[in-house]
Amino acid sequence: MSPTTEKKVRRDTPDDVKGRPEPTNDVHVLSERLSRDPRFNPPTPSVWKRVALLIFVVVLFWLAFSMRAQHHKPAVVHAQRYSKEFKYRPAASPVITERLKDGRTRIRGAMPSVR
């Protein structure tokens, strides 16, 4: 083979060997390559998918705030301080509060004074 034919067959530039562009440090060239590469530019989602996502996020926020707002004052059940057998015997504490299983509060005795 002649030396000219050998030069044409054997070129070691990255463009010819692997089909990749030559490396560069120029930012504009790199950004242009990125804009042309389909891996980095996926198509935008359809309008209904975007709207569905926004509605889903709004519903999640509404659900979070509605669950948080359910903190209400527990119902208070008043009970007698003394039983019928020992109605003249003083209690150990003037006001007894109990937390019932259903979330209500039972108060026995006189009402606490406001200080």
KEBAGU-816982 format. One record per atom (N, C-alpha, C, O): residue in one letter; chain; atom name; x, y negated, z negated. Coordinates in steps of 0.05 Angstrom, whole numbers. Atoms other than C-alpha are relative to their C-alpha. Layout:
A,A,CA,X,Y,Z
...
This chain:
M,A,N,16,24,0
M,A,CA,0,0,0
M,A,C,17,-25,0
M,A,O,39,-25,-11
S,A,N,-15,25,-1
S,A,CA,22,-70,13
S,A,C,-5,-16,-26
S,A,O,-26,-11,-39
P,A,N,4,16,25
P,A,CA,31,-120,-45
P,A,C,-24,-18,1
P,A,O,-36,-23,-20
T,A,N,24,17,-1
T,A,CA,-26,-164,-20
T,A,C,-25,16,-6
T,A,O,-44,6,-19
T,A,N,23,-16,5
T,A,CA,-76,-107,-22
T,A,C,-1,8,-30
T,A,O,-22,9,-42
E,A,N,-1,-8,28
E,A,CA,-52,-87,-91
E,A,C,-10,-24,-18
E,A,O,-23,-19,-38
K,A,N,9,23,15
K,A,CA,-65,-159,-116
K,A,C,-30,-2,0
K,A,O,-43,-9,-20
K,A,N,29,2,-2
K,A,CA,-137,-158,-91
K,A,C,-14,21,-17
K,A,O,-34,15,-29
V,A,N,13,-21,15
V,A,CA,-153,-92,-124
V,A,C,4,-4,-30
V,A,O,-15,1,-45
R,A,N,-6,2,28
R,A,CA,-120,-106,-190
R,A,C,-1,-29,-9
R,A,O,19,-44,-6
R,A,N,2,27,12
R,A,CA,-145,-170,-223
R,A,C,-9,5,-29
R,A,O,-29,19,-34
D,A,N,6,-6,28
D,A,CA,-146,-171,-299
D,A,C,-15,-23,-14
D,A,O,-13,-26,-38
T,A,N,15,21,13
T,A,CA,-191,-231,-311
T,A,C,-26,13,-12
T,A,O,-36,32,-1
P,A,N,24,-11,12
P,A,CA,-250,-217,-358
P,A,C,-25,-1,17
P,A,O,-43,15,14
D,A,N,23,2,-18
D,A,CA,-300,-240,-305
D,A,C,-3,24,18
D,A,O,-25,34,22
D,A,N,1,-22,-19
D,A,CA,-282,-185,-258
D,A,C,-1,27,-14
D,A,O,-14,46,-4
V,A,N,-3,-26,13
V,A,CA,-266,-129,-307
V,A,C,-26,8,-15
V,A,O,-36,30,-10
K,A,N,23,-8,16
K,A,CA,-325,-131,-355
K,A,C,-25,-17,5
K,A,O,-45,-12,-8
G,A,N,23,16,-6
G,A,CA,-372,-182,-326
G,A,C,-6,-22,-21
G,A,O,-28,-33,-21
R,A,N,4,20,20
R,A,CA,-363,-230,-384
R,A,C,13,-26,9
R,A,O,33,-26,23
P,A,N,-12,25,-7
P,A,CA,-349,-304,-377
P,A,C,27,-4,-15
P,A,O,31,8,-36
E,A,N,-26,6,12
E,A,CA,-280,-331,-393
E,A,C,-3,-15,-27
E,A,O,-20,-32,-28
P,A,N,3,14,26
P,A,CA,-271,-353,-466
P,A,C,7,-30,3
P,A,O,24,-38,19
T,A,N,-5,29,0
T,A,CA,-274,-428,-478
T,A,C,-5,-12,-27
T,A,O,-18,0,-44
N,A,N,5,14,25
N,A,CA,-274,-478,-535
N,A,C,-18,-24,4
N,A,O,-24,-38,-15
D,A,N,18,23,-6
D,A,CA,-319,-529,-501
D,A,C,-28,6,-11
D,A,O,-40,26,-3
V,A,N,26,-4,13
V,A,CA,-383,-537,-542
V,A,C,-22,-1,21
V,A,O,-41,15,19
H,A,N,21,2,-20
H,A,CA,-425,-558,-482
H,A,C,-2,25,17
H,A,O,-24,33,24
V,A,N,0,-24,-16
V,A,CA,-404,-498,-442
V,A,C,-12,23,-16
V,A,O,-28,39,-5
L,A,N,10,-21,17
L,A,CA,-419,-452,-500
L,A,C,-30,-2,-4
L,A,O,-45,17,-3
S,A,N,29,3,3
S,A,CA,-488,-482,-512
S,A,C,-15,6,25
S,A,O,-37,16,25
E,A,N,13,-7,-26
E,A,CA,-504,-476,-438
E,A,C,-1,30,4
E,A,O,-21,40,13
R,A,N,1,-29,-2
R,A,CA,-485,-403,-440
R,A,C,-21,12,-18
R,A,O,-35,31,-11
L,A,N,21,-10,19
L,A,CA,-529,-392,-501
L,A,C,-28,-5,11
L,A,O,-45,12,7
S,A,N,26,6,-11
S,A,CA,-587,-426,-467
S,A,C,-8,18,23
S,A,O,-31,23,28
R,A,N,5,-18,-23
R,A,CA,-580,-380,-407
R,A,C,-3,29,-9
R,A,O,-15,45,6
D,A,N,0,-27,9
D,A,CA,-573,-316,-448
D,A,C,-28,8,-11
D,A,O,-37,-5,-30
P,A,N,28,-7,9
P,A,CA,-642,-282,-457
P,A,C,0,12,-29
P,A,O,-21,12,-41
R,A,N,0,-11,27
R,A,CA,-620,-249,-522
R,A,C,-4,-21,-21
R,A,O,-15,-16,-43
F,A,N,1,22,19
F,A,CA,-616,-316,-557
F,A,C,-24,-19,5
F,A,O,-28,-38,-10
N,A,N,23,16,-6
N,A,CA,-678,-346,-525
N,A,C,-25,18,4
N,A,O,-34,22,26
P,A,N,24,-17,-2
P,A,CA,-738,-301,-541
P,A,C,-24,-17,8
P,A,O,-24,-41,2
P,A,N,24,16,-7
P,A,CA,-805,-323,-513
P,A,C,-15,-8,-25
P,A,O,-15,6,-45
T,A,N,15,9,23
T,A,CA,-848,-363,-560
T,A,C,-25,17,-3
T,A,O,-37,26,16
P,A,N,24,-17,5
P,A,CA,-905,-325,-593
P,A,C,-25,-15,11
P,A,O,-25,-39,15
S,A,N,25,12,-10
S,A,CA,-975,-336,-566
S,A,C,-13,-17,-21
S,A,O,-7,-16,-44
V,A,N,13,20,18
V,A,CA,-1019,-390,-595
V,A,C,-17,14,-21
V,A,O,-16,6,-45
W,A,N,17,-13,20
W,A,CA,-1067,-341,-629
W,A,C,17,13,-22
W,A,O,8,15,-45
K,A,N,-18,-11,20
K,A,CA,-1008,-308,-665
K,A,C,9,-21,-20
K,A,O,11,-17,-44
R,A,N,-8,22,17
R,A,CA,-984,-375,-691
R,A,C,-23,-9,-18
R,A,O,-19,-14,-42
V,A,N,23,9,15
V,A,CA,-1054,-395,-713
V,A,C,-6,21,-22
V,A,O,-13,14,-44
A,A,N,5,-21,19
A,A,CA,-1064,-327,-747
A,A,C,20,-1,-23
A,A,O,13,4,-46
L,A,N,-20,2,21
L,A,CA,-999,-336,-785
L,A,C,-5,-23,-19
L,A,O,-3,-21,-43
L,A,N,7,23,17
L,A,CA,-1019,-405,-809
L,A,C,-24,5,-18
L,A,O,-24,-2,-41
I,A,N,24,-7,16
I,A,CA,-1087,-380,-831
I,A,C,7,19,-23
I,A,O,-2,16,-45
F,A,N,-9,-19,20
F,A,CA,-1054,-322,-868
F,A,C,14,-14,-23
F,A,O,10,-7,-46
V,A,N,-15,14,21
V,A,CA,-1007,-369,-905
V,A,C,-19,-17,-17
V,A,O,-16,-18,-41
V,A,N,20,17,15
V,A,CA,-1065,-416,-924
V,A,C,-16,18,-18
V,A,O,-22,10,-41
V,A,N,16,-18,17
V,A,CA,-1106,-357,-950
V,A,C,17,10,-23
V,A,O,6,12,-46
L,A,N,-17,-9,23
L,A,CA,-1047,-333,-992
L,A,C,3,-22,-20
L,A,O,2,-16,-44
F,A,N,-1,22,19
F,A,CA,-1039,-402,-1023
F,A,C,-26,-4,-15
F,A,O,-26,-8,-39
W,A,N,26,3,13
W,A,CA,-1114,-407,-1036
W,A,C,-4,23,-21
W,A,O,-14,18,-43
L,A,N,3,-23,18
L,A,CA,-1113,-337,-1068
L,A,C,17,-4,-25
L,A,O,9,2,-47
A,A,N,-17,4,23
A,A,CA,-1054,-355,-1112
A,A,C,-11,-22,-19
A,A,O,-11,-18,-43
F,A,N,11,22,17
F,A,CA,-1086,-420,-1137
F,A,C,-26,9,-12
F,A,O,-32,1,-35
S,A,N,26,-8,12
S,A,CA,-1154,-388,-1147
S,A,C,5,20,-23
S,A,O,-10,20,-43
M,A,N,-7,-18,22
M,A,CA,-1123,-332,-1189
M,A,C,12,-14,-23
M,A,O,6,-7,-46
R,A,N,-12,15,21
R,A,CA,-1084,-382,-1228
R,A,C,-21,-17,-15
R,A,O,-18,-21,-39
A,A,N,20,18,12
A,A,CA,-1145,-426,-1241
A,A,C,-21,16,-16
A,A,O,-38,3,-29
Q,A,N,19,-15,15
Q,A,CA,-1184,-369,-1273
Q,A,C,6,0,-30
Q,A,O,-9,13,-45
H,A,N,-6,2,29
H,A,CA,-1152,-384,-1340
H,A,C,-21,-18,-13
H,A,O,-19,-43,-11
H,A,N,21,15,12
H,A,CA,-1213,-405,-1378
H,A,C,1,5,-30
H,A,O,14,23,-40
K,A,N,0,-1,29
K,A,CA,-1225,-416,-1452
K,A,C,-15,26,-9
K,A,O,-37,31,1
P,A,N,13,-25,8
P,A,CA,-1241,-350,-1487
P,A,C,-26,-6,-16
P,A,O,-27,-25,-30
A,A,N,25,3,15
A,A,CA,-1311,-341,-1514
A,A,C,4,5,-30
A,A,O,20,23,-37
V,A,N,-4,-2,28
V,A,CA,-1316,-349,-1589
V,A,C,-25,12,-12
V,A,O,-47,3,-7
V,A,N,22,-14,13
V,A,CA,-1360,-302,-1630
V,A,C,3,-6,-30
V,A,O,23,1,-42
H,A,N,-1,6,28
H,A,CA,-1376,-326,-1700
H,A,C,-12,24,-16
H,A,O,-32,36,-8
A,A,N,9,-22,17
A,A,CA,-1383,-273,-1754
A,A,C,-3,-10,-29
A,A,O,8,-31,-36
Q,A,N,4,8,28
Q,A,CA,-1403,-275,-1827
Q,A,C,26,4,-15
Q,A,O,41,23,-10
R,A,N,-24,-2,16
R,A,CA,-1347,-288,-1875
R,A,C,-2,21,-22
R,A,O,18,34,-28
Y,A,N,3,-18,23
Y,A,CA,-1375,-246,-1931
Y,A,C,-20,22,8
Y,A,O,-39,17,23
S,A,N,20,-21,-4
S,A,CA,-1411,-179,-1929
S,A,C,-22,-4,-20
S,A,O,-20,-19,-39
K,A,N,23,3,19
K,A,CA,-1478,-171,-1964
K,A,C,7,11,-27
K,A,O,-3,1,-47
E,A,N,-7,-12,26
E,A,CA,-1446,-129,-2019
E,A,C,17,-19,-16
E,A,O,13,-22,-40
F,A,N,-19,17,15
F,A,CA,-1391,-178,-2037
F,A,C,-3,-29,8
F,A,O,17,-42,14
K,A,N,4,27,-11
K,A,CA,-1422,-244,-2018
K,A,C,10,-21,-19
K,A,O,13,-44,-10
Y,A,N,-11,20,18
Y,A,CA,-1396,-280,-2080
Y,A,C,30,3,-5
Y,A,O,42,-12,-20
R,A,N,-28,-4,3
R,A,CA,-1326,-254,-2074
R,A,C,15,-16,21
R,A,O,8,-14,44
P,A,N,-13,17,-20
P,A,CA,-1278,-303,-2040
P,A,C,18,17,18
P,A,O,28,38,10
A,A,N,-16,-14,-19
A,A,CA,-1241,-281,-1978
A,A,C,29,-8,-4
A,A,O,35,-28,-18
A,A,N,-29,6,3
A,A,CA,-1165,-279,-1974
A,A,C,8,-25,16
A,A,O,26,-39,7
S,A,N,-7,23,-17
S,A,CA,-1163,-332,-1920
S,A,C,-26,-15,6
S,A,O,-47,-2,12
P,A,N,25,14,-5
P,A,CA,-1214,-387,-1909
P,A,C,-10,3,29
P,A,O,-34,3,34
V,A,N,8,-4,-28
V,A,CA,-1213,-377,-1833
V,A,C,15,24,11
V,A,O,39,26,10
I,A,N,-12,-24,-11
I,A,CA,-1201,-310,-1800
I,A,C,-7,1,30
I,A,O,-31,0,37
T,A,N,5,-2,-29
T,A,CA,-1193,-305,-1725
T,A,C,9,27,10
T,A,O,31,36,2
E,A,N,-8,-26,-11
E,A,CA,-1192,-240,-1687
E,A,C,-2,-1,30
E,A,O,-20,-14,41
R,A,N,1,-2,-29
R,A,CA,-1177,-226,-1615
R,A,C,-13,26,7
R,A,O,-2,47,1
L,A,N,14,-24,-7
L,A,CA,-1227,-176,-1587
L,A,C,11,11,26
L,A,O,26,-2,41
K,A,N,-10,-13,-24
K,A,CA,-1212,-126,-1531
K,A,C,-8,-13,26
K,A,O,7,-13,45
D,A,N,10,12,-25
D,A,CA,-1254,-162,-1480
D,A,C,9,-29,4
D,A,O,0,-42,22
G,A,N,-12,26,-3
G,A,CA,-1215,-227,-1490
G,A,C,-14,-22,-17
G,A,O,-4,-44,-18
R,A,N,13,20,17
R,A,CA,-1264,-262,-1537
R,A,C,15,-2,-26
R,A,O,31,15,-34
T,A,N,-12,5,26
T,A,CA,-1243,-291,-1603
T,A,C,-22,-1,-21
T,A,O,-41,-15,-19
R,A,N,20,0,22
R,A,CA,-1281,-276,-1667
R,A,C,11,-17,-23
R,A,O,34,-13,-31
I,A,N,-8,17,22
I,A,CA,-1278,-329,-1721
I,A,C,-17,6,-24
I,A,O,-42,6,-22
R,A,N,14,-5,25
R,A,CA,-1297,-313,-1792
R,A,C,7,-22,-20
R,A,O,30,-30,-22
G,A,N,-5,20,20
G,A,CA,-1305,-365,-1845
G,A,C,-7,-28,9
G,A,O,-20,-32,29
A,A,N,6,28,-6
A,A,CA,-1309,-440,-1846
A,A,C,16,-9,24
A,A,O,36,4,32
M,A,N,-14,11,-23
M,A,CA,-1288,-481,-1787
M,A,C,26,-13,-9
M,A,O,26,-26,-30
P,A,N,-25,13,8
P,A,CA,-1216,-504,-1790
P,A,C,-2,-31,1
P,A,O,-16,-42,18
S,A,N,1,30,0
S,A,CA,-1206,-577,-1808
S,A,C,19,-11,21
S,A,O,39,1,28
V,A,N,-16,14,-21
V,A,CA,-1179,-625,-1756
V,A,C,20,-18,-15
V,A,O,11,-36,-30
R,A,N,-20,17,14
R,A,CA,-1114,-657,-1779
R,A,C,14,-17,20
R,A,O,31,-33,12
